[in-house]
């Protein structure tokens, strides 16, 4: 027998015990899951008295948020931002880190069955619900998780998750994301015009996360975060008033 054939036969013989054992192991896992689902009961309002669990859950949510933000807001991302969706992607990543932590807390405390239910609902809402943006999908899953906690008679988990999610959304949505294209600029005035628009935006408290100059199309594109206190109409007036007329172009706005 040639060596390649011998190697294949050896591999088949080595894997044979797993083929025999795997179905029984899978069936046992299903039986265990069914048994846990029948035994699953919520703690009701008494759960608020479990201060140790609530404190540990709060620490887990906080850690997930910090680590998620550390990766989501990596400094190198600024060089790859080319759309409003890309600029808002870190918010989605942080929100999903919170969702993952909340699911992990419930699974660790109340069993794997809860995890299967949550992932099933998450898949349903992701692929069967028509939402305008990824952030809205994240909010929908978080809200569904809160509702599931209420239905499982875990009001303390529901309240903690909702309160923490509310605080995180306040922080993540503290700035609106805008996308503007300044068109009709000559190639020789493209750079000074970009500097003039950038200067006004930064002076108004905006943080520019993406800037693209197109000499062929004679336009410059800015993607930036603006404070919610700064109204769009006011910013339009300031751009029109403070950018020199000879550097001014036609501004096309987009907002998320």
RAVENBEL-V759933 format. One line per field, one symbol per residue. psi: psi as a letter, one per 40 degrees, with the letter a starting at -180 (. if undefined). A space follows every 10 residues. Layout:
psi: ???
//
This chain:
psi: hidddddddd ddddeddddd dddddddddd ddddddddeh iieaeedeeg dddddddddd dddddddddd ddfhdeddee heiddddedd dddddddddd ddddddddde iddddddddd ddddddeehh ididdddddd dddddddddd defgdddddd dddddddddd ddeehihihi hhifhidded dddddddddd dddeeihheh hhhhddefii hhhihiiddh iddddddddd dehideehah hhiii.
//
